[in-house]
Amino acid sequence: MLCNLSQTGTRMEDTEKGKSSMRYLRIISAFMGFLGAINTLAIGFYLLSTIFSLILISDLMIQGYILAPVVATVAVALIYGSYLILKNKNLKKGAGINLIFGLILAFLYIYYAYFSQPLLLGWLAPGGILLIIPPILSGIIEKIASD
């Protein structure tokens, strides 16, 4: 009987530790998603200000008109996914949103850093990859933690 109570107490402590660690993972994941939204806006602002410069306005104007709503959508989606994670509403959905839109941000970054003519993010390319990591990690961490 005494041994059984001891095991039950250990299970309760493990459960509380698990809940506490899950809470911290949720907070970290949500923070990284919000950081990804900020990074998205920074990358988008830089790209749009470069694309709409007076020198390049005729060549890249169409790309700018396509890029503006895409950047806004990615930022809003990352904020929404992080909100879902932070408020514990739907963890898997929030993680999926952050992962998918983090990958979209990665595609945009890689395209404009390495394949665009002219290379708009070429000067930021080596260290700039750190800007796209937080939303992807946010989705991965929460996907692993919610399973």
PyMOL commands that place a pseudoatom at each C-alpha (Angstrom):
pseudoatom trace, name=CA, resn=MET, resi=1, chain=A, elem=C, hetatm=0, pos=[0.000, 0.000, 0.000]
pseudoatom trace, name=CA, resn=LEU, resi=2, chain=A, elem=C, hetatm=0, pos=[2.783, 2.415, 0.935]
pseudoatom trace, name=CA, resn=CYS, resi=3, chain=A, elem=C, hetatm=0, pos=[4.706, 1.499, -2.202]
pseudoatom trace, name=CA, resn=ASN, resi=4, chain=A, elem=C, hetatm=0, pos=[1.610, 2.164, -4.323]
pseudoatom trace, name=CA, resn=LEU, resi=5, chain=A, elem=C, hetatm=0, pos=[1.193, 5.664, -2.822]
pseudoatom trace, name=CA, resn=SER, resi=6, chain=A, elem=C, hetatm=0, pos=[4.846, 6.382, -3.523]
pseudoatom trace, name=CA, resn=GLN, resi=7, chain=A, elem=C, hetatm=0, pos=[4.462, 5.394, -7.174]
pseudoatom trace, name=CA, resn=THR, resi=8, chain=A, elem=C, hetatm=0, pos=[1.327, 7.519, -7.527]
pseudoatom trace, name=CA, resn=GLY, resi=9, chain=A, elem=C, hetatm=0, pos=[3.137, 10.536, -6.093]
pseudoatom trace, name=CA, resn=THR, resi=10, chain=A, elem=C, hetatm=0, pos=[5.981, 10.036, -8.566]
pseudoatom trace, name=CA, resn=ARG, resi=11, chain=A, elem=C, hetatm=0, pos=[3.529, 9.827, -11.456]
pseudoatom trace, name=CA, resn=MET, resi=12, chain=A, elem=C, hetatm=0, pos=[1.862, 13.065, -10.359]
pseudoatom trace, name=CA, resn=GLU, resi=13, chain=A, elem=C, hetatm=0, pos=[5.244, 14.800, -10.171]
pseudoatom trace, name=CA, resn=ASP, resi=14, chain=A, elem=C, hetatm=0, pos=[6.155, 13.496, -13.641]
pseudoatom trace, name=CA, resn=THR, resi=15, chain=A, elem=C, hetatm=0, pos=[2.816, 14.676, -15.001]
pseudoatom trace, name=CA, resn=GLU, resi=16, chain=A, elem=C, hetatm=0, pos=[3.276, 18.140, -13.501]
pseudoatom trace, name=CA, resn=LYS, resi=17, chain=A, elem=C, hetatm=0, pos=[6.820, 18.319, -14.877]
pseudoatom trace, name=CA, resn=GLY, resi=18, chain=A, elem=C, hetatm=0, pos=[5.493, 17.246, -18.259]
pseudoatom trace, name=CA, resn=LYS, resi=19, chain=A, elem=C, hetatm=0, pos=[2.791, 19.917, -18.202]
pseudoatom trace, name=CA, resn=SER, resi=20, chain=A, elem=C, hetatm=0, pos=[5.322, 22.531, -17.156]
pseudoatom trace, name=CA, resn=SER, resi=21, chain=A, elem=C, hetatm=0, pos=[7.764, 21.562, -19.901]
pseudoatom trace, name=CA, resn=MET, resi=22, chain=A, elem=C, hetatm=0, pos=[4.938, 21.508, -22.464]
pseudoatom trace, name=CA, resn=ARG, resi=23, chain=A, elem=C, hetatm=0, pos=[3.955, 25.005, -21.368]
pseudoatom trace, name=CA, resn=TYR, resi=24, chain=A, elem=C, hetatm=0, pos=[7.518, 26.233, -21.871]
pseudoatom trace, name=CA, resn=LEU, resi=25, chain=A, elem=C, hetatm=0, pos=[7.701, 24.555, -25.273]
pseudoatom trace, name=CA, resn=ARG, resi=26, chain=A, elem=C, hetatm=0, pos=[4.432, 26.263, -26.255]
pseudoatom trace, name=CA, resn=ILE, resi=27, chain=A, elem=C, hetatm=0, pos=[5.772, 29.650, -25.169]
pseudoatom trace, name=CA, resn=ILE, resi=28, chain=A, elem=C, hetatm=0, pos=[9.075, 29.130, -27.017]
pseudoatom trace, name=CA, resn=SER, resi=29, chain=A, elem=C, hetatm=0, pos=[7.278, 27.906, -30.126]
pseudoatom trace, name=CA, resn=ALA, resi=30, chain=A, elem=C, hetatm=0, pos=[4.855, 30.841, -30.109]
pseudoatom trace, name=CA, resn=PHE, resi=31, chain=A, elem=C, hetatm=0, pos=[7.713, 33.302, -29.552]
pseudoatom trace, name=CA, resn=MET, resi=32, chain=A, elem=C, hetatm=0, pos=[9.607, 31.854, -32.506]
pseudoatom trace, name=CA, resn=GLY, resi=33, chain=A, elem=C, hetatm=0, pos=[6.479, 32.132, -34.644]
pseudoatom trace, name=CA, resn=PHE, resi=34, chain=A, elem=C, hetatm=0, pos=[6.036, 35.787, -33.684]
pseudoatom trace, name=CA, resn=LEU, resi=35, chain=A, elem=C, hetatm=0, pos=[9.744, 36.357, -34.379]
pseudoatom trace, name=CA, resn=GLY, resi=36, chain=A, elem=C, hetatm=0, pos=[9.230, 34.755, -37.787]
pseudoatom trace, name=CA, resn=ALA, resi=37, chain=A, elem=C, hetatm=0, pos=[6.401, 37.204, -38.508]
pseudoatom trace, name=CA, resn=ILE, resi=38, chain=A, elem=C, hetatm=0, pos=[8.680, 40.119, -37.605]
pseudoatom trace, name=CA, resn=ASN, resi=39, chain=A, elem=C, hetatm=0, pos=[11.424, 38.677, -39.818]
pseudoatom trace, name=CA, resn=THR, resi=40, chain=A, elem=C, hetatm=0, pos=[8.903, 38.265, -42.647]
pseudoatom trace, name=CA, resn=LEU, resi=41, chain=A, elem=C, hetatm=0, pos=[7.929, 41.908, -42.406]
pseudoatom trace, name=CA, resn=ALA, resi=42, chain=A, elem=C, hetatm=0, pos=[11.580, 42.985, -42.345]
pseudoatom trace, name=CA, resn=ILE, resi=43, chain=A, elem=C, hetatm=0, pos=[12.473, 40.885, -45.397]
pseudoatom trace, name=CA, resn=GLY, resi=44, chain=A, elem=C, hetatm=0, pos=[9.323, 42.021, -47.189]
pseudoatom trace, name=CA, resn=PHE, resi=45, chain=A, elem=C, hetatm=0, pos=[9.933, 45.689, -46.430]
pseudoatom trace, name=CA, resn=TYR, resi=46, chain=A, elem=C, hetatm=0, pos=[13.492, 45.444, -47.705]
pseudoatom trace, name=CA, resn=LEU, resi=47, chain=A, elem=C, hetatm=0, pos=[12.475, 43.597, -50.864]
pseudoatom trace, name=CA, resn=LEU, resi=48, chain=A, elem=C, hetatm=0, pos=[9.599, 45.942, -51.632]
pseudoatom trace, name=CA, resn=SER, resi=49, chain=A, elem=C, hetatm=0, pos=[11.662, 49.062, -51.046]
pseudoatom trace, name=CA, resn=THR, resi=50, chain=A, elem=C, hetatm=0, pos=[14.364, 47.649, -53.329]
pseudoatom trace, name=CA, resn=ILE, resi=51, chain=A, elem=C, hetatm=0, pos=[11.935, 46.467, -55.994]
pseudoatom trace, name=CA, resn=PHE, resi=52, chain=A, elem=C, hetatm=0, pos=[10.082, 49.785, -56.081]
pseudoatom trace, name=CA, resn=SER, resi=53, chain=A, elem=C, hetatm=0, pos=[13.226, 51.894, -56.305]
pseudoatom trace, name=CA, resn=LEU, resi=54, chain=A, elem=C, hetatm=0, pos=[13.152, 54.362, -59.175]
pseudoatom trace, name=CA, resn=ILE, resi=55, chain=A, elem=C, hetatm=0, pos=[15.952, 52.621, -61.068]
pseudoatom trace, name=CA, resn=LEU, resi=56, chain=A, elem=C, hetatm=0, pos=[14.324, 49.191, -61.201]
pseudoatom trace, name=CA, resn=ILE, resi=57, chain=A, elem=C, hetatm=0, pos=[10.672, 50.202, -61.248]
pseudoatom trace, name=CA, resn=SER, resi=58, chain=A, elem=C, hetatm=0, pos=[9.902, 49.048, -64.787]
pseudoatom trace, name=CA, resn=ASP, resi=59, chain=A, elem=C, hetatm=0, pos=[11.585, 45.645, -64.572]
pseudoatom trace, name=CA, resn=LEU, resi=60, chain=A, elem=C, hetatm=0, pos=[10.413, 44.354, -61.192]
pseudoatom trace, name=CA, resn=MET, resi=61, chain=A, elem=C, hetatm=0, pos=[7.138, 46.197, -60.634]
pseudoatom trace, name=CA, resn=ILE, resi=62, chain=A, elem=C, hetatm=0, pos=[4.975, 43.137, -61.273]
pseudoatom trace, name=CA, resn=GLN, resi=63, chain=A, elem=C, hetatm=0, pos=[7.050, 41.109, -58.797]
pseudoatom trace, name=CA, resn=GLY, resi=64, chain=A, elem=C, hetatm=0, pos=[6.480, 43.829, -56.201]
pseudoatom trace, name=CA, resn=TYR, resi=65, chain=A, elem=C, hetatm=0, pos=[2.726, 43.756, -56.690]
pseudoatom trace, name=CA, resn=ILE, resi=66, chain=A, elem=C, hetatm=0, pos=[2.738, 39.985, -56.252]
pseudoatom trace, name=CA, resn=LEU, resi=67, chain=A, elem=C, hetatm=0, pos=[5.202, 40.019, -53.356]
pseudoatom trace, name=CA, resn=ALA, resi=68, chain=A, elem=C, hetatm=0, pos=[3.335, 42.559, -51.193]
pseudoatom trace, name=CA, resn=PRO, resi=69, chain=A, elem=C, hetatm=0, pos=[0.203, 40.442, -50.537]
pseudoatom trace, name=CA, resn=VAL, resi=70, chain=A, elem=C, hetatm=0, pos=[2.281, 37.268, -50.196]
pseudoatom trace, name=CA, resn=VAL, resi=71, chain=A, elem=C, hetatm=0, pos=[4.467, 38.831, -47.479]
pseudoatom trace, name=CA, resn=ALA, resi=72, chain=A, elem=C, hetatm=0, pos=[1.397, 40.221, -45.696]
pseudoatom trace, name=CA, resn=THR, resi=73, chain=A, elem=C, hetatm=0, pos=[-0.332, 36.827, -45.845]
pseudoatom trace, name=CA, resn=VAL, resi=74, chain=A, elem=C, hetatm=0, pos=[2.729, 35.000, -44.494]
pseudoatom trace, name=CA, resn=ALA, resi=75, chain=A, elem=C, hetatm=0, pos=[3.096, 37.480, -41.624]
pseudoatom trace, name=CA, resn=VAL, resi=76, chain=A, elem=C, hetatm=0, pos=[-0.600, 37.307, -40.670]
pseudoatom trace, name=CA, resn=ALA, resi=77, chain=A, elem=C, hetatm=0, pos=[-0.612, 33.505, -40.899]
pseudoatom trace, name=CA, resn=LEU, resi=78, chain=A, elem=C, hetatm=0, pos=[2.471, 33.223, -38.668]
pseudoatom trace, name=CA, resn=ILE, resi=79, chain=A, elem=C, hetatm=0, pos=[0.855, 35.515, -36.107]
pseudoatom trace, name=CA, resn=TYR, resi=80, chain=A, elem=C, hetatm=0, pos=[-2.353, 33.451, -36.208]
pseudoatom trace, name=CA, resn=GLY, resi=81, chain=A, elem=C, hetatm=0, pos=[-0.479, 30.144, -35.907]
pseudoatom trace, name=CA, resn=SER, resi=82, chain=A, elem=C, hetatm=0, pos=[1.545, 31.478, -32.985]
pseudoatom trace, name=CA, resn=TYR, resi=83, chain=A, elem=C, hetatm=0, pos=[-1.641, 32.726, -31.327]
pseudoatom trace, name=CA, resn=LEU, resi=84, chain=A, elem=C, hetatm=0, pos=[-3.190, 29.264, -31.622]
pseudoatom trace, name=CA, resn=ILE, resi=85, chain=A, elem=C, hetatm=0, pos=[-0.088, 27.714, -30.074]
pseudoatom trace, name=CA, resn=LEU, resi=86, chain=A, elem=C, hetatm=0, pos=[0.176, 30.278, -27.280]
pseudoatom trace, name=CA, resn=LYS, resi=87, chain=A, elem=C, hetatm=0, pos=[-3.490, 30.071, -26.276]
pseudoatom trace, name=CA, resn=ASN, resi=88, chain=A, elem=C, hetatm=0, pos=[-3.489, 26.258, -26.516]
pseudoatom trace, name=CA, resn=LYS, resi=89, chain=A, elem=C, hetatm=0, pos=[-6.491, 26.376, -28.850]
pseudoatom trace, name=CA, resn=ASN, resi=90, chain=A, elem=C, hetatm=0, pos=[-5.383, 23.959, -31.568]
pseudoatom trace, name=CA, resn=LEU, resi=91, chain=A, elem=C, hetatm=0, pos=[-1.724, 23.061, -31.268]
pseudoatom trace, name=CA, resn=LYS, resi=92, chain=A, elem=C, hetatm=0, pos=[-1.449, 20.857, -34.341]
pseudoatom trace, name=CA, resn=LYS, resi=93, chain=A, elem=C, hetatm=0, pos=[-3.170, 23.416, -36.551]
pseudoatom trace, name=CA, resn=GLY, resi=94, chain=A, elem=C, hetatm=0, pos=[-0.967, 26.233, -35.230]
pseudoatom trace, name=CA, resn=ALA, resi=95, chain=A, elem=C, hetatm=0, pos=[2.170, 24.150, -35.712]
pseudoatom trace, name=CA, resn=GLY, resi=96, chain=A, elem=C, hetatm=0, pos=[1.112, 23.240, -39.228]
pseudoatom trace, name=CA, resn=ILE, resi=97, chain=A, elem=C, hetatm=0, pos=[0.429, 26.867, -40.110]
pseudoatom trace, name=CA, resn=ASN, resi=98, chain=A, elem=C, hetatm=0, pos=[3.810, 27.978, -38.771]
pseudoatom trace, name=CA, resn=LEU, resi=99, chain=A, elem=C, hetatm=0, pos=[5.636, 25.173, -40.552]
pseudoatom trace, name=CA, resn=ILE, resi=100, chain=A, elem=C, hetatm=0, pos=[3.934, 25.724, -43.923]
pseudoatom trace, name=CA, resn=PHE, resi=101, chain=A, elem=C, hetatm=0, pos=[4.266, 29.499, -43.903]
pseudoatom trace, name=CA, resn=GLY, resi=102, chain=A, elem=C, hetatm=0, pos=[7.828, 29.225, -42.598]
pseudoatom trace, name=CA, resn=LEU, resi=103, chain=A, elem=C, hetatm=0, pos=[8.621, 27.103, -45.645]
pseudoatom trace, name=CA, resn=ILE, resi=104, chain=A, elem=C, hetatm=0, pos=[6.944, 29.700, -47.882]
pseudoatom trace, name=CA, resn=LEU, resi=105, chain=A, elem=C, hetatm=0, pos=[9.139, 32.368, -46.273]
pseudoatom trace, name=CA, resn=ALA, resi=106, chain=A, elem=C, hetatm=0, pos=[12.182, 30.151, -46.875]
pseudoatom trace, name=CA, resn=PHE, resi=107, chain=A, elem=C, hetatm=0, pos=[11.229, 29.805, -50.547]
pseudoatom trace, name=CA, resn=LEU, resi=108, chain=A, elem=C, hetatm=0, pos=[10.835, 33.584, -50.910]
pseudoatom trace, name=CA, resn=TYR, resi=109, chain=A, elem=C, hetatm=0, pos=[14.144, 34.215, -49.184]
pseudoatom trace, name=CA, resn=ILE, resi=110, chain=A, elem=C, hetatm=0, pos=[16.070, 31.658, -51.250]
pseudoatom trace, name=CA, resn=TYR, resi=111, chain=A, elem=C, hetatm=0, pos=[14.505, 32.907, -54.486]
pseudoatom trace, name=CA, resn=TYR, resi=112, chain=A, elem=C, hetatm=0, pos=[15.377, 36.540, -53.869]
pseudoatom trace, name=CA, resn=ALA, resi=113, chain=A, elem=C, hetatm=0, pos=[18.787, 35.792, -52.339]
pseudoatom trace, name=CA, resn=TYR, resi=114, chain=A, elem=C, hetatm=0, pos=[20.090, 33.350, -54.936]
pseudoatom trace, name=CA, resn=PHE, resi=115, chain=A, elem=C, hetatm=0, pos=[17.944, 33.266, -58.091]
pseudoatom trace, name=CA, resn=SER, resi=116, chain=A, elem=C, hetatm=0, pos=[16.445, 36.727, -58.580]
pseudoatom trace, name=CA, resn=GLN, resi=117, chain=A, elem=C, hetatm=0, pos=[17.829, 39.112, -61.149]
pseudoatom trace, name=CA, resn=PRO, resi=118, chain=A, elem=C, hetatm=0, pos=[19.272, 41.265, -59.603]
pseudoatom trace, name=CA, resn=LEU, resi=119, chain=A, elem=C, hetatm=0, pos=[20.235, 39.456, -56.416]
pseudoatom trace, name=CA, resn=LEU, resi=120, chain=A, elem=C, hetatm=0, pos=[18.193, 41.555, -54.003]
pseudoatom trace, name=CA, resn=LEU, resi=121, chain=A, elem=C, hetatm=0, pos=[19.211, 39.748, -50.831]
pseudoatom trace, name=CA, resn=GLY, resi=122, chain=A, elem=C, hetatm=0, pos=[22.665, 38.729, -52.005]
pseudoatom trace, name=CA, resn=TRP, resi=123, chain=A, elem=C, hetatm=0, pos=[24.435, 40.860, -49.409]
pseudoatom trace, name=CA, resn=LEU, resi=124, chain=A, elem=C, hetatm=0, pos=[22.438, 39.217, -46.611]
pseudoatom trace, name=CA, resn=ALA, resi=125, chain=A, elem=C, hetatm=0, pos=[22.506, 35.670, -48.010]
pseudoatom trace, name=CA, resn=PRO, resi=126, chain=A, elem=C, hetatm=0, pos=[25.044, 33.899, -45.760]
pseudoatom trace, name=CA, resn=GLY, resi=127, chain=A, elem=C, hetatm=0, pos=[23.735, 35.138, -42.398]
pseudoatom trace, name=CA, resn=GLY, resi=128, chain=A, elem=C, hetatm=0, pos=[20.237, 35.905, -43.595]
pseudoatom trace, name=CA, resn=ILE, resi=129, chain=A, elem=C, hetatm=0, pos=[19.305, 32.254, -43.506]
pseudoatom trace, name=CA, resn=LEU, resi=130, chain=A, elem=C, hetatm=0, pos=[18.939, 32.741, -39.742]
pseudoatom trace, name=CA, resn=LEU, resi=131, chain=A, elem=C, hetatm=0, pos=[15.902, 34.941, -40.446]
pseudoatom trace, name=CA, resn=ILE, resi=132, chain=A, elem=C, hetatm=0, pos=[13.871, 32.057, -41.843]
pseudoatom trace, name=CA, resn=ILE, resi=133, chain=A, elem=C, hetatm=0, pos=[14.712, 29.447, -39.206]
pseudoatom trace, name=CA, resn=PRO, resi=134, chain=A, elem=C, hetatm=0, pos=[12.399, 30.564, -36.320]
pseudoatom trace, name=CA, resn=PRO, resi=135, chain=A, elem=C, hetatm=0, pos=[8.989, 29.916, -37.931]
pseudoatom trace, name=CA, resn=ILE, resi=136, chain=A, elem=C, hetatm=0, pos=[10.124, 26.554, -39.286]
pseudoatom trace, name=CA, resn=LEU, resi=137, chain=A, elem=C, hetatm=0, pos=[11.490, 25.514, -35.879]
pseudoatom trace, name=CA, resn=SER, resi=138, chain=A, elem=C, hetatm=0, pos=[8.299, 26.775, -34.265]
pseudoatom trace, name=CA, resn=GLY, resi=139, chain=A, elem=C, hetatm=0, pos=[6.243, 24.383, -36.366]
pseudoatom trace, name=CA, resn=ILE, resi=140, chain=A, elem=C, hetatm=0, pos=[8.641, 21.474, -35.865]
pseudoatom trace, name=CA, resn=ILE, resi=141, chain=A, elem=C, hetatm=0, pos=[8.893, 21.914, -32.071]
pseudoatom trace, name=CA, resn=GLU, resi=142, chain=A, elem=C, hetatm=0, pos=[5.155, 22.125, -31.631]
pseudoatom trace, name=CA, resn=LYS, resi=143, chain=A, elem=C, hetatm=0, pos=[4.494, 19.209, -33.970]
pseudoatom trace, name=CA, resn=ILE, resi=144, chain=A, elem=C, hetatm=0, pos=[6.874, 17.029, -31.950]
pseudoatom trace, name=CA, resn=ALA, resi=145, chain=A, elem=C, hetatm=0, pos=[5.534, 18.286, -28.614]
pseudoatom trace, name=CA, resn=SER, resi=146, chain=A, elem=C, hetatm=0, pos=[1.861, 17.841, -29.524]
pseudoatom trace, name=CA, resn=ASP, resi=147, chain=A, elem=C, hetatm=0, pos=[2.269, 14.191, -30.568]
for i in range(1, 147): cmd.bond("trace and resi %d" % i, "trace and resi %d" % (i + 1))
show_as sticks, trace
zoom trace
